[in-house]
Amino acid sequence: MSTWRLACSACDHASGPRPLAALCPTCGEPQLVRYDRPHDAAGLRERWRTRAPGMWRYRELLPLGPEETPVSLGEGGTPLLELPRTSLDTGLRLWLKEEGGNPTGSFKDRGMSAAVTRATLDGAESFVLPSAGNAGVALAAYAARAGRTATIFIPEDTPPAVTARCRVFGADVRLVPGLISDCGARAAEFARETDAFDLSTLREPFRIEGKKTMGLEILEALDWRPPDAVVYPTGGGTGLIGTWKALEEAAGLGWIDGIDTRMYAVQAEGCAPVVRAWESGEGRIEAWTDARTAAWGLRVPSARGDALMLRALRDSGGGGVRVSDDEMRASGEQLAAVDGVAPGIEGGAVLAGMRRLLARGDLKPGDTVVLFNTGNLSNYGWYTT
């Protein structure tokens, strides 16, 4: 078994595992989980093969003790689907990481399973979260599974079906005028007043660990041959950061020969703070004003993990691209008609971003490229609007 500790992503302050871990106590930046090399690293992959599918099969590289039991609904183990006809059309070798099959229909289940597990084991009695939608549904479900309460602050213009799903799982939903940044301020205030544990993106270090398992599954599905590029729909950024972290850890364990995978962030033209910072060479983002996009998972005007996202894009030799809402819809509909996979609107954004990256030469014919569909089509209903 490996042991784990916490280290700041900015100042490298090491605090070790501690109850209800949050931001770095020294500088206030996000903390990350670091693992000691397992003594049996060479045989670890073979052991994983014998276990049932799901993200907790990778428990040696997750923040869980040998006698601890995760809060799980069967998340992970999602397929990596070939896209043969779209590959033929583009000249790329395209794969789609299909996250819509998770218990509540999105990749958010992975992060919430890891975060709720660790926080519950460390004494959390209740949770609070600002959400654009899918994360709120996931927290509501996993809090119920853990026997804990959840309060979720959601923008008031979020589709009613999302708030209804949160309430079905027993969550207290508070609608907030404005964007997810406004919800974040309300959630932080609620946490201070009630001692509810704040699960905001990168305010705690464990949601990334759950998202990291997407990268491990991709590597395993590709027989530990990393793709040339990953194209990711980017809002708060935990999935992008987690996938890059999986590559770094796999390289550190000697499972892959270095990291040659380029990471690309796709954002909406109406809300692209990470892409704008990448284009201008900045190390931090400036908050986007008047954020507008139909892809509510991408309507994130500022992100706590901005430095980590930009570092991943630059260290990997990748970059960022903006797409319009019309391009998202058209690309999603085209993928459904051509390869039989109907993505959520963020998945449509990735398809549109891939085509822009190909047109400008970032992706080249013959490249193996992994795209992400982060949510089930039934979470959205945008094709008929």
C-alpha positions in Angstrom: 0.0 0.0 0.0 1.1 3.6 -0.6 0.9 6.3 2.0 -0.3 9.8 1.2 0.2 13.3 2.5 -0.9 16.9 1.5 1.4 19.4 -0.1 0.6 22.9 -1.3 0.5 23.3 -5.1 2.1 26.8 -4.8 4.5 27.0 -1.9 5.0 23.2 -1.4 4.2 23.5 2.3 3.7 19.9 3.5 1.0 19.5 6.1 0.5 15.7 6.0 -3.0 14.1 6.2 -5.2 16.1 8.5 -8.9 16.1 9.3 -11.1 18.1 7.0 -8.3 19.3 4.8 -8.8 22.6 3.0 -6.6 25.2 1.5 -2.9 25.6 2.3 -2.6 27.0 5.8 0.5 29.0 4.8 -0.4 30.7 1.6 -4.1 29.8 1.0 -3.5 28.1 -2.4 -5.0 24.6 -3.3 -3.4 21.6 -1.7 -2.7 18.3 -3.6 -2.4 14.8 -2.5 1.0 13.3 -2.9 1.8 9.6 -2.6 4.9 7.6 -1.6 5.9 5.1 -4.1 4.2 1.8 -3.4 6.7 -0.9 -2.6 4.9 -3.2 -5.1 4.5 -0.6 -7.9 5.6 -3.1 -10.6 2.8 -5.5 -9.8 0.1 -3.0 -8.9 -1.4 -2.8 -12.4 -1.8 -6.6 -12.6 -3.6 -6.5 -9.2 -6.0 -3.9 -10.6 -6.8 -6.2 -13.5 -8.3 -8.7 -11.1 -10.7 -6.3 -9.4 -14.2 -5.3 -10.5 -14.5 -2.2 -12.6 -14.9 1.2 -10.9 -12.7 3.9 -9.6 -12.0 2.4 -6.2 -10.1 -0.5 -7.9 -7.3 2.1 -7.9 -7.4 2.5 -4.1 -3.6 2.3 -3.7 -3.4 5.6 -5.5 -6.4 7.2 -3.7 -6.6 8.8 -0.2 -8.1 5.7 1.5 -6.6 3.6 4.2 -6.5 -0.2 3.9 -9.3 -0.7 6.4 -11.4 2.2 5.3 -14.6 1.8 3.2 -15.4 4.4 0.5 -18.7 6.1 0.0 -19.6 4.7 -3.4 -22.5 4.3 -5.8 -20.5 2.3 -8.4 -18.9 5.3 -10.1 -16.1 5.0 -12.7 -15.3 2.1 -15.0 -16.8 4.1 -17.9 -16.0 3.2 -21.5 -13.3 4.6 -23.8 -15.2 4.5 -27.1 -13.6 4.6 -30.5 -15.1 7.1 -32.9 -14.4 5.3 -36.2 -16.4 7.5 -38.7 -15.4 10.8 -37.1 -11.8 9.5 -37.1 -12.0 8.7 -40.8 -13.4 12.2 -41.5 -10.6 14.0 -39.5 -7.6 11.7 -40.1 -7.2 11.5 -36.3 -7.4 8.4 -34.1 -10.3 9.6 -31.9 -11.5 8.1 -28.6 -14.3 9.4 -26.4 -14.2 9.0 -22.6 -17.9 8.6 -22.0 -18.7 9.7 -18.5 -22.5 9.9 -18.9 -22.8 6.4 -17.5 -21.9 7.4 -13.9 -24.6 7.0 -11.2 -25.9 10.5 -11.5 -25.0 10.9 -15.1 -21.7 12.9 -15.0 -18.0 12.8 -14.2 -18.8 14.7 -11.0 -19.6 11.5 -9.3 -15.9 10.5 -9.2 -14.8 13.6 -7.4 -17.7 13.6 -5.0 -17.2 10.0 -4.1 -13.6 10.7 -3.1 -14.3 14.0 -1.4 -17.3 12.8 0.6 -15.5 9.6 1.5 -12.5 11.4 3.0 -14.4 14.2 4.6 -16.9 11.8 6.2 -14.1 9.6 7.5 -12.5 12.7 9.0 -15.6 13.9 10.8 -17.7 16.0 8.5 -21.4 16.0 9.5 -22.7 18.2 6.7 -21.7 19.6 3.3 -22.2 22.8 1.3 -21.4 23.4 -2.3 -21.8 26.1 -5.0 -22.7 24.3 -8.3 -23.6 25.0 -11.9 -25.6 21.9 -11.9 -24.0 18.4 -12.2 -21.8 18.7 -9.1 -24.8 19.6 -7.0 -26.7 16.5 -8.1 -23.6 14.4 -7.4 -23.1 15.9 -3.9 -26.8 15.4 -3.1 -26.5 11.7 -4.0 -23.3 11.0 -2.2 -24.2 13.0 0.9 -27.4 10.9 1.1 -25.3 7.7 0.7 -23.1 8.8 3.6 -26.0 9.7 5.8 -25.1 13.4 5.8 -26.9 16.6 4.8 -26.1 18.8 1.8 -26.8 22.4 1.1 -26.3 23.5 -2.5 -26.2 27.0 -3.9 -27.2 27.1 -7.6 -27.6 30.0 -10.0 -31.3 30.8 -10.3 -31.3 30.4 -14.1 -30.1 26.8 -13.9 -32.6 24.4 -15.6 -35.3 23.4 -13.1 -34.7 19.7 -13.8 -31.3 20.1 -12.1 -32.6 21.6 -8.9 -35.4 19.0 -8.9 -32.8 16.2 -9.0 -30.8 17.7 -6.1 -34.0 17.8 -4.0 -34.9 14.2 -4.9 -31.8 13.2 -3.1 -32.7 15.3 -0.1 -30.5 18.3 -0.6 -31.4 21.8 0.6 -31.2 23.9 -2.7 -30.7 27.6 -2.5 -31.2 29.6 -5.8 -28.9 32.6 -6.1 -29.1 35.5 -8.6 -26.0 35.6 -10.7 -23.3 33.1 -11.6 -21.5 30.3 -9.8 -19.0 32.8 -8.4 -21.9 34.4 -6.5 -23.0 31.0 -5.3 -19.4 30.4 -4.1 -19.5 33.5 -1.9 -22.9 32.4 -0.4 -21.6 28.8 0.2 -18.4 30.2 2.0 -20.6 32.3 4.2 -22.9 29.4 5.0 -19.8 27.2 5.9 -18.6 29.8 8.3 -22.0 30.1 10.0 -22.8 26.4 10.2 -19.5 24.5 10.2 -20.7 22.6 7.1 -17.7 21.4 5.1 -17.2 23.4 1.9 -16.7 21.1 -1.1 -16.1 24.0 -3.5 -13.8 23.2 -6.4 -10.2 22.9 -5.2 -11.0 24.3 -1.8 -10.3 20.7 -0.7 -7.8 18.4 -2.4 -9.8 15.2 -2.9 -12.2 15.9 -5.7 -9.2 15.9 -8.0 -8.2 12.4 -6.8 -11.5 11.1 -7.9 -11.3 12.8 -11.3 -7.7 11.5 -11.7 -9.1 8.0 -12.1 -10.4 9.0 -15.5 -6.8 9.3 -16.6 -5.8 6.0 -15.1 -8.7 4.3 -16.9 -7.7 5.9 -20.2 -4.1 4.7 -19.8 -5.3 1.2 -18.9 -7.6 1.0 -21.9 -4.8 2.1 -24.2 -2.5 -0.5 -22.8 -0.5 2.2 -21.0 0.4 4.0 -24.2 -0.5 7.6 -23.5 -2.5 9.5 -26.2 -0.9 12.3 -28.2 -3.5 14.8 -27.0 -6.4 15.2 -24.5 -9.1 17.7 -25.3 -11.1 18.7 -22.2 -14.2 20.9 -21.6 -12.9 23.3 -18.9 -14.9 25.1 -16.2 -13.5 24.7 -12.7 -10.8 22.5 -14.1 -10.6 19.6 -11.7 -11.0 17.0 -14.5 -8.2 18.6 -16.6 -5.9 18.9 -13.5 -6.7 15.4 -12.4 -6.1 13.8 -15.8 -2.7 15.6 -15.9 -2.0 14.4 -12.4 -2.7 10.8 -13.4 -0.1 11.1 -16.2 2.5 12.5 -13.9 1.9 9.8 -11.3 2.1 7.0 -14.0 5.4 8.5 -15.3 6.7 8.6 -11.7 5.9 5.0 -11.2 7.6 4.0 -14.5 4.4 2.8 -16.1 4.8 5.3 -19.0 8.0 6.6 -20.6 7.7 10.3 -19.8 4.7 12.4 -20.7 4.2 13.3 -24.4 0.5 14.0 -24.1 -0.6 17.6 -25.0 -3.5 18.9 -22.8 -6.0 21.3 -24.5 -8.7 23.2 -22.7 -12.0 24.0 -24.5 -14.1 26.9 -23.3 -17.1 28.9 -24.5 -16.6 32.1 -26.4 -18.8 33.8 -23.9 -16.7 32.6 -20.9 -13.1 31.7 -21.6 -10.9 33.0 -18.8 -8.4 30.1 -18.9 -8.0 30.3 -22.7 -7.6 34.1 -22.5 -4.8 33.8 -19.9 -3.1 31.0 -21.9 -3.2 33.2 -25.1 -1.8 36.2 -23.3 0.9 34.2 -21.4 -0.4 35.0 -18.0 0.1 32.7 -15.0 -3.2 33.5 -13.4 -6.6 34.3 -14.9 -8.6 37.5 -14.7 -12.3 36.9 -13.9 -14.5 37.0 -16.9 -17.2 39.6 -16.8 -20.8 39.0 -18.1 -20.2 35.3 -18.6 -22.7 33.9 -21.1 -23.0 30.3 -22.6 -25.7 27.7 -22.9 -23.1 25.2 -21.6 -23.7 25.9 -17.9 -20.9 23.6 -16.9 -18.5 26.0 -18.7 -20.0 29.2 -17.2 -17.3 29.6 -14.6 -15.9 33.2 -14.7 -13.0 32.5 -12.3 -11.4 29.3 -11.0 -9.4 28.6 -7.9 -7.2 26.1 -9.9 -6.3 28.6 -12.6 -2.5 28.3 -12.0 -2.7 24.5 -12.0 -4.7 24.4 -15.2 -2.3 26.9 -17.0 0.7 24.9 -15.8 -0.7 21.7 -17.2 -1.4 23.3 -20.6 2.0 24.8 -20.8 4.0 22.0 -19.4 2.4 19.6 -21.8 2.9 21.7 -24.8 -0.9 22.0 -25.3 -3.1 25.1 -25.1 -6.6 26.3 -25.3 -9.4 27.1 -27.7 -12.8 28.9 -27.7 -15.9 27.7 -29.4 -19.4 29.2 -29.9 -22.6 27.8 -28.5 -23.8 27.1 -32.1 -20.6 25.1 -32.8 -21.2 23.1 -29.6 -24.7 22.2 -30.7 -23.8 21.4 -34.3 -20.8 19.3 -33.3 -22.8 17.3 -30.7 -25.6 16.6 -33.2 -23.0 15.6 -35.8 -21.4 13.1 -33.5 -24.7 11.6 -32.6 -25.7 11.2 -36.3 -22.2 9.9 -37.4 -21.0 7.7 -34.6 -24.1 7.1 -32.5 -22.9 8.9 -29.4 -25.0 11.8 -28.1 -23.0 14.0 -25.8 -24.1 16.7 -23.4 -23.4 20.2 -24.5 -19.9 20.3 -23.0 -19.1 17.2 -25.0 -20.3 19.0 -28.1 -17.9 21.8 -27.1 -15.0 19.3 -27.1 -15.9 18.1 -30.6 -16.0 21.7 -31.9 -12.7 22.4 -30.1 -11.1 19.4 -31.7 -12.0 20.6 -35.1 -10.6 24.1 -34.4 -7.4 22.6 -33.1 -7.1 20.4 -36.2 -7.7 23.4 -38.5 -5.0 25.5 -36.8 -2.4 22.6 -36.8 -2.3 21.8 -33.1 -3.6 18.3 -33.9 -2.2 16.5 -36.8 -3.5 13.5 -38.9 -2.5 10.3 -37.3 -2.6 11.7 -33.7 -4.3 9.6 -31.1 -6.6 12.0 -29.3 -8.9 11.5 -26.3 -12.0 13.6 -26.1 -14.2 13.9 -23.0 -18.0 13.7 -22.8 -18.5 14.7 -19.1 -22.2 14.3 -18.8 -25.2 12.3 -20.0 -27.4 13.8 -22.6 -30.5 13.4 -20.4 -29.0 16.0 -18.0 -29.4 18.7 -20.6 -32.2 18.4 -23.3 -30.6 21.1 -25.4 -30.9 19.4 -28.8 -34.6 20.4 -29.1 -34.3 24.0 -28.0 
